[in-house]
Amino acid sequence: SKAPPLFPLGLAPAQPARAAKDGQHHAAYPMTGECTMTQQMQEAYIVAATRTPVGKAPRGMLRHTRPDDMLAHVIRSALAQVPSLDVHLVDDVVAGCAFPEGEQGLNMARISALLAGLPVTVGGMTINRYCASGINAVQIAADRIRTGEADVMIAAGAESMSLIPMMGNKVAINPAFFSQDDHLAIAYGMGLTAEKVAQQWGVSRADQDAFAVESHRRALAAIQSGAFAAEISPLDVTLRTPNLDTHTVELTTRRLDTDEGPRAETTLEGLAKLKTVFHAKGSVTAGNSSQMSDGAGAVVLVSERILKQCGLTPLARYAGFAVKGVPPAIMGIGPKEAIPAVLKAAGVSQQQVKWMELNEAFAAQALAVMRDLGLDPAVVNPHGGAIALGHPLGATGAIRTATLIHGLRQRGETGYGMVTMCVGTGMGAAGLLEVL
């Protein structure tokens, strides 16, 4: 039988197609300047950024708060910061989540958009790149604006480590990973990867503990000075307590407006007494690792056209994003590859970055990255990091975006800032913003 024609009637090229040689363009599609179409990329601006306080998991105040409710709360709160923006202009919601199942399942982004009261015309997409999910959501939202596909986007992240266990409700790792030494780290967990980084980069237990103490000191100083007030949207939490005498459930509403993680009693002496968690002769402890946490964050991004149309003041300009892979066994070193990549793509030097939110998954990996790249400790996590403030996985990128933007603006500074982190299975991600 005859094969169907390659081109529909009337759409065949003027000249018959000739077989292309290796390295040559097909003759039916000549590469000529007159056939080239280009489109100018437009800028994407952040006009609102907020987050919940970060709660301790699994015993903090947010332990019973659904992540979709937290996400709806920060979406409403972010939009409340730009009252002149018509919510009917919102094109889509992109939300990051590391374990999108259970209470975080069913496309939490769309569910939360509806819970937040957005018009039904607004879509929602939940994405997962583990710890980078929140900053990856910002990238996706920004790029839709930059390419002209959208004018108003909401980027967010939410995670409840109280309700959804680490690794999810059903762990089903591909058995092949257990027989491949190079990828075995995917199966045996991130704690041992931190031990490998500490060993390979020579990060001592004493250095890790000192880094952890400093993280708590900076976080507590930020709380006491009110530095987080502008970025936090307080959350009313209803607590249910059974009364066995009256056989009733008593409802108590409390307002959470402060991060629960930082501990004033953290000392070098106290941390030195903690046992290692992942290796008997290791150096990684619960005290120099990030805390399990609950929380959410959201930002609103718009095009320049919407800035002018709605009379909005931009807080920051999206400047770039990069993700790079590294061996899973040393996944914590991922930012070492992602940071130079995004800076090179944006044409920005490392010295131009005035504020860097480097997620402290473990003190070992944060120190290894800082030393390898020669990062200025004064620029990295000025308000403390995940060891003190917590790390609600897929929400962290969105949460720390709010911290970066408000932190620089409170200091009366403009310029470049970065949100970066290591990512499970061996990756690093980095998002670059220009605070205006």
KANOR-V123347 format. One record per residue. N is the residue number from 0. RES is the residue in one letter. SS is DSSP state (@ for helix, = for strand, . for the rest). Layout:
N;RES;SS
N;RES;SS
This chain:
0;S;.
1;K;.
2;A;.
3;P;.
4;P;.
5;L;.
6;F;.
7;P;.
8;L;.
9;G;.
10;L;.
11;A;.
12;P;.
13;A;.
14;Q;.
15;P;.
16;A;.
17;R;.
18;A;.
19;A;.
20;K;.
21;D;.
22;G;.
23;Q;.
24;H;.
25;H;.
26;A;@
27;A;@
28;Y;@
29;P;.
30;M;.
31;T;.
32;G;@
33;E;@
34;C;@
35;T;.
36;M;.
37;T;.
38;Q;.
39;Q;.
40;M;.
41;Q;.
42;E;.
43;A;=
44;Y;=
45;I;=
46;V;=
47;A;=
48;A;=
49;T;=
50;R;=
51;T;.
52;P;.
53;V;.
54;G;=
55;K;=
56;A;.
57;P;.
58;R;.
59;G;.
60;M;.
61;L;.
62;R;.
63;H;.
64;T;.
65;R;.
66;P;@
67;D;@
68;D;@
69;M;@
70;L;@
71;A;@
72;H;@
73;V;@
74;I;@
75;R;@
76;S;@
77;A;@
78;L;@
79;A;@
80;Q;.
81;V;.
82;P;.
83;S;.
84;L;.
85;D;.
86;V;@
87;H;@
88;L;@
89;V;.
90;D;.
91;D;=
92;V;=
93;V;=
94;A;=
95;G;=
96;C;.
97;A;.
98;F;.
99;P;.
100;E;.
101;G;@
102;E;@
103;Q;@
104;G;.
105;L;.
106;N;.
107;M;@
108;A;@
109;R;@
110;I;@
111;S;@
112;A;@
113;L;@
114;L;@
115;A;.
116;G;.
117;L;.
118;P;.
119;V;.
120;T;.
121;V;.
122;G;=
123;G;=
124;M;=
125;T;=
126;I;=
127;N;.
128;R;.
129;Y;@
130;C;@
131;A;@
132;S;@
133;G;@
134;I;@
135;N;@
136;A;@
137;V;@
138;Q;@
139;I;@
140;A;@
141;A;@
142;D;@
143;R;@
144;I;@
145;R;@
146;T;.
147;G;.
148;E;.
149;A;.
150;D;.
151;V;=
152;M;=
153;I;=
154;A;=
155;A;=
156;G;=
157;A;=
158;E;=
159;S;=
160;M;.
161;S;.
162;L;.
163;I;.
164;P;.
165;M;.
166;M;.
167;G;.
168;N;.
169;K;.
170;V;.
171;A;.
172;I;.
173;N;.
174;P;@
175;A;@
176;F;@
177;F;@
178;S;@
179;Q;.
180;D;@
181;D;@
182;H;@
183;L;.
184;A;@
185;I;@
186;A;@
187;Y;@
188;G;.
189;M;@
190;G;@
191;L;@
192;T;@
193;A;@
194;E;@
195;K;@
196;V;@
197;A;@
198;Q;@
199;Q;@
200;W;.
201;G;.
202;V;.
203;S;.
204;R;@
205;A;@
206;D;@
207;Q;@
208;D;@
209;A;@
210;F;@
211;A;@
212;V;@
213;E;@
214;S;@
215;H;@
216;R;@
217;R;@
218;A;@
219;L;@
220;A;@
221;A;@
222;I;@
223;Q;@
224;S;@
225;G;.
226;A;.
227;F;.
228;A;.
229;A;.
230;E;.
231;I;=
232;S;.
233;P;.
234;L;=
235;D;=
236;V;=
237;T;=
238;L;=
239;R;=
240;T;=
241;P;=
242;N;=
243;L;.
244;D;.
245;T;.
246;H;.
247;T;=
248;V;=
249;E;=
250;L;=
251;T;=
252;T;=
253;R;=
254;R;=
255;L;=
256;D;.
257;T;.
258;D;.
259;E;.
260;G;.
261;P;.
262;R;.
263;A;.
264;E;.
265;T;.
266;T;.
267;L;@
268;E;@
269;G;@
270;L;@
271;A;@
272;K;.
273;L;.
274;K;.
275;T;=
276;V;.
277;F;.
278;H;.
279;A;.
280;K;.
281;G;.
282;S;.
283;V;.
284;T;=
285;A;.
286;G;.
287;N;.
288;S;=
289;S;.
290;Q;.
291;M;.
292;S;=
293;D;=
294;G;=
295;A;=
296;G;=
297;A;=
298;V;=
299;V;=
300;L;=
301;V;=
302;S;=
303;E;@
304;R;@
305;I;@
306;L;@
307;K;@
308;Q;@
309;C;@
310;G;.
311;L;.
312;T;.
313;P;.
314;L;.
315;A;=
316;R;=
317;Y;=
318;A;=
319;G;=
320;F;=
321;A;=
322;V;=
323;K;=
324;G;=
325;V;.
326;P;.
327;P;@
328;A;@
329;I;@
330;M;@
331;G;@
332;I;@
333;G;.
334;P;@
335;K;@
336;E;@
337;A;@
338;I;@
339;P;@
340;A;@
341;V;@
342;L;@
343;K;@
344;A;@
345;A;@
346;G;.
347;V;.
348;S;.
349;Q;@
350;Q;@
351;Q;@
352;V;=
353;K;=
354;W;=
355;M;=
356;E;=
357;L;=
358;N;.
359;E;.
360;A;.
361;F;=
362;A;@
363;A;@
364;Q;@
365;A;@
366;L;@
367;A;@
368;V;@
369;M;@
370;R;@
371;D;@
372;L;@
373;G;.
374;L;.
375;D;.
376;P;.
377;A;.
378;V;.
379;V;=
380;N;.
381;P;.
382;H;.
383;G;.
384;G;.
385;A;@
386;I;@
387;A;@
388;L;@
389;G;.
390;H;.
391;P;.
392;L;@
393;G;@
394;A;@
395;T;@
396;G;@
397;A;@
398;I;@
399;R;@
400;T;@
401;A;@
402;T;@
403;L;@
404;I;@
405;H;@
406;G;@
407;L;@
408;R;@
409;Q;@
410;R;.
411;G;.
412;E;.
413;T;.
414;G;=
415;Y;=
416;G;=
417;M;=
418;V;=
419;T;=
420;M;=
421;C;=
422;V;=
423;G;.
424;T;.
425;G;.
426;M;=
427;G;=
428;A;=
429;A;=
430;G;=
431;L;=
432;L;=
433;E;=
434;V;=
435;L;.
